[in-house]
């Protein structure tokens, strides 16, 4: 682009070249050739500037399109990441729920047979001592028959709460059957387990739930057995179950140890 001084100088030169009085001047032709060369060069430079401007404009437009595509791709990727994170969180929740459902009793939320059997196998494989106690609510069928299964369920939940609050942190209680519970007392010998089970039976006898205008309470029978080295845990369970049967036959509301 020409400055004002350049434009003024070129206008002055053009006027001198067009003036008749300078037509015969010795420098006229040289100045005319120089003037035309300058004009040609200026036009070439202007064309190059125009080409450069168009190229820069196209380059800017291309960069803008690329930037917009990149931002769109980035937004899409973030959206997909959020969807993926949400899906993974949902899958984790579903897996946790499935695991909970497969290893815990739905009514009491206690571990079920599957989970406690896994724990028993681990203890046997590790060679650790443990004592099992099978607890049975005395005459629970009469309660269901007389008051209905809703009352029976409420009683089971109340007993579960007492069991969970009374046991040691490292003990495990599972719902073994309808009204049966299995206690796994890890690293505990039979002589240590007996007072624990008796205290637990006393606590369960104090459990009462309101039914109509009365409070319903129960007693509990228990059978205990200590795991013996090298025996499968199923054998220990059978001995505890036999001890529980002996306690029921002896009049219930008591705990006995196996005699096998």
C-alpha positions in Angstrom: 0.0 0.0 0.0 1.3 3.4 -1.0 1.8 6.2 1.5 0.5 9.7 0.8 4.0 11.0 0.0 4.5 8.1 -2.5 1.1 8.8 -4.2 2.0 12.5 -4.3 5.4 11.9 -5.9 3.9 9.5 -8.5 1.2 12.0 -9.4 3.8 14.7 -9.8 5.9 12.4 -12.1 2.9 11.5 -14.1 2.0 15.1 -14.6 5.5 15.9 -15.7 5.5 13.1 -18.2 2.2 14.2 -19.6 3.2 17.9 -19.9 4.1 18.8 -23.6 6.8 21.1 -22.5 8.9 18.2 -21.2 8.3 15.9 -24.2 11.7 16.6 -25.7 13.7 16.5 -22.5 16.6 14.0 -22.6 15.4 12.3 -19.4 11.8 12.0 -20.5 12.0 8.6 -22.0 14.1 7.2 -19.1 11.7 8.6 -16.5 8.7 7.2 -18.4 10.3 3.7 -18.5 11.1 4.0 -14.8 7.6 5.1 -14.0 6.0 2.3 -16.0 8.3 -0.3 -14.4 7.4 1.0 -11.0 3.7 0.8 -11.8 4.1 -2.8 -13.1 6.0 -3.8 -10.0 3.4 -2.2 -7.8 0.6 -4.1 -9.6 2.6 -7.4 -9.2 3.1 -6.7 -5.6 -0.6 -5.8 -5.1 -1.6 -9.1 -6.9 0.8 -11.0 -4.6 -0.7 -9.2 -1.6 -4.2 -10.1 -2.7 -3.2 -13.7 -3.3 -1.6 -13.8 0.2 -4.7 -12.2 1.8 -6.9 -14.8 0.1 -4.6 -17.6 1.2 -4.5 -16.3 4.8 -8.3 -16.0 4.7 -8.6 -19.6 3.4 -6.1 -20.7 6.0 -8.0 -19.0 8.8 -11.3 -20.5 7.6 -9.6 -23.9 7.4 -8.2 -23.5 10.9 -11.6 -22.4 12.1 -13.3 -25.4 10.5 -10.6 -27.7 12.0 -11.0 -26.1 15.4 -14.8 -26.5 15.3 -14.4 -30.1 14.2 -11.9 -30.7 17.0 -14.2 -29.0 19.6 -17.1 -31.0 18.3 -15.1 -34.2 18.5 -13.9 -33.3 22.0 -17.5 -32.6 23.2 -18.6 -35.9 21.7 -15.7 -37.7 23.4 -16.6 -36.1 26.7 -20.2 -37.1 26.2 -19.2 -40.7 25.4 -16.9 -40.7 28.4 -19.7 -39.6 30.7 -22.0 -42.3 29.2 -19.3 -44.9 29.6 -18.6 -43.8 33.2 -22.3 -43.9 33.9 -22.6 -47.3 32.3 -19.6 -48.7 34.3 -21.0 -47.3 37.5 -24.4 -48.9 36.7 -22.7 -52.2 36.0 -20.7 -52.0 39.3 -24.0 -51.3 41.1 -25.7 -54.2 39.3 -22.8 -56.5 40.1 -22.7 -55.5 43.7 -26.5 -56.0 43.9 -26.1 -59.4 42.2 -23.3 -60.4 44.6 -25.3 -59.2 47.6 -28.4 -61.2 46.4 -26.3 -64.3 45.8 -24.5 -64.3 49.1 -27.0 -62.7 51.6 -30.5 -63.6 52.8 -33.1 -61.1 51.4 -35.1 -60.9 54.7 -32.4 -60.6 57.3 -29.5 -59.4 55.1 -27.4 -62.0 56.9 -24.9 -64.1 54.9 -26.5 -67.2 53.4 -25.2 -70.8 53.1 -23.1 -70.0 50.0 -21.1 -67.3 51.7 -20.5 -69.0 55.0 -19.5 -72.2 53.2 -16.9 -70.2 51.3 -15.6 -68.9 54.6 -15.6 -72.3 56.1 -13.6 -73.7 53.2 -11.1 -70.9 53.6 -10.6 -71.5 57.3 -10.1 -75.2 56.7 -7.6 -74.6 53.9 -5.7 -72.1 56.2 -5.7 -74.7 59.1 -7.3 -72.3 61.5 -9.4 -73.4 64.5 -13.1 -72.6 64.7 -16.3 -73.6 66.4 -19.7 -73.8 64.8 -23.0 -73.2 66.6 -26.4 -74.0 65.1 -29.2 -72.0 66.7 -32.9 -72.9 66.2 -35.9 -70.8 67.4 -38.0 -73.0 69.6 -41.5 -73.7 68.3 -41.2 -71.2 65.5 -43.8 -73.1 63.4 -46.4 -72.5 66.1 -45.7 -68.7 65.8 -46.2 -68.7 62.1 -49.4 -70.9 62.4 -50.9 -68.7 65.2 -49.8 -65.2 64.2 -49.0 -65.5 60.5 -45.7 -65.3 58.6 -45.6 -61.5 58.8 -45.1 -61.7 62.5 -42.7 -64.6 62.0 -40.6 -62.4 59.7 -40.6 -59.5 62.1 -39.4 -61.8 64.8 -36.6 -63.1 62.6 -35.5 -59.5 61.8 -35.5 -58.6 65.5 -33.4 -61.7 66.4 -31.0 -60.9 63.5 -30.5 -57.4 64.9 -29.7 -58.8 68.3 -27.3 -61.4 66.9 -25.4 -58.7 64.9 -25.2 -56.5 67.9 -24.1 -59.2 70.3 -21.5 -61.1 68.3 -17.8 -60.2 68.2 -16.6 -58.2 65.1 -14.8 -61.2 63.7 -17.6 -63.7 64.2 -20.0 -64.5 61.3 -23.7 -65.3 61.6 -25.6 -66.7 58.7 -29.2 -67.6 58.1 -29.0 -71.4 57.7 -32.6 -72.2 57.2 -36.1 -71.0 58.0 -35.6 -70.4 61.7 -32.0 -71.7 62.0 -28.9 -69.6 62.2 -25.3 -70.7 62.0 -22.6 -69.0 64.0 -19.0 -69.2 62.8 -16.7 -68.4 65.7 -13.3 -68.2 64.1 -10.1 -68.9 66.1 -12.3 -70.0 68.9 -12.2 -73.3 70.8 -15.2 -75.1 72.2 -14.6 -74.1 75.8 -14.4 -70.4 74.7 -17.5 -70.7 72.5 -19.8 -72.1 75.2 -20.1 -68.9 77.3 -20.4 -66.9 74.1 -23.4 -68.9 72.9 -25.0 -68.9 76.4 -24.8 -65.1 76.5 -26.2 -64.9 73.1 -29.1 -67.2 74.0 -29.9 -65.0 77.0 -29.9 -61.9 74.8 -32.2 -63.6 72.3 -34.6 -64.7 75.0 -35.0 -61.0 75.9 -36.1 -60.1 72.4 -39.8 -59.2 72.2 -41.9 -57.8 69.5 -45.4 -56.3 69.9 -48.3 -58.4 68.6 -51.8 -57.0 69.2 -51.9 -56.2 72.9 -49.0 -58.4 74.0 -45.3 -58.8 73.4 -44.0 -62.0 71.8 -40.7 -63.5 72.8 -39.0 -66.9 72.2 -36.3 -69.2 73.4 -33.5 -70.7 71.4 -31.8 -74.1 71.3 -28.2 -74.5 70.2 -25.8 -77.2 69.2 -22.0 -76.7 69.1 -19.0 -78.5 67.6 -15.3 -77.6 67.2 -13.6 -78.3 63.9 -11.1 -81.1 64.1 -7.9 -81.0 62.0 -8.1 -82.5 58.6 -11.9 -83.0 58.6 -14.1 -81.3 56.0 -16.3 -78.5 57.4 -19.4 -80.5 56.4 -18.5 -83.1 59.1 -18.2 -80.3 61.7 -21.6 -79.1 60.6 -23.1 -82.5 61.0 -21.8 -82.8 64.5 -23.3 -79.4 65.4 -26.6 -80.4 63.8 -26.6 -83.6 65.9 -25.9 -81.5 69.1 -28.8 -79.2 68.2 -31.1 -82.2 67.7 -30.0 -83.5 71.2 -30.8 -80.1 72.7 -34.3 -80.2 71.3 -34.9 -83.7 72.5 -33.7 -82.7 75.9 -36.4 -80.1 76.2 -35.2 -77.2 74.1 -34.1 -73.8 75.5 -30.6 -75.0 76.0 -27.2 -75.5 74.3 -25.3 -78.7 74.0 -22.0 -79.7 72.5 -21.4 -82.7 70.2 -20.5 -86.0 71.8 -19.2 -87.7 68.7 
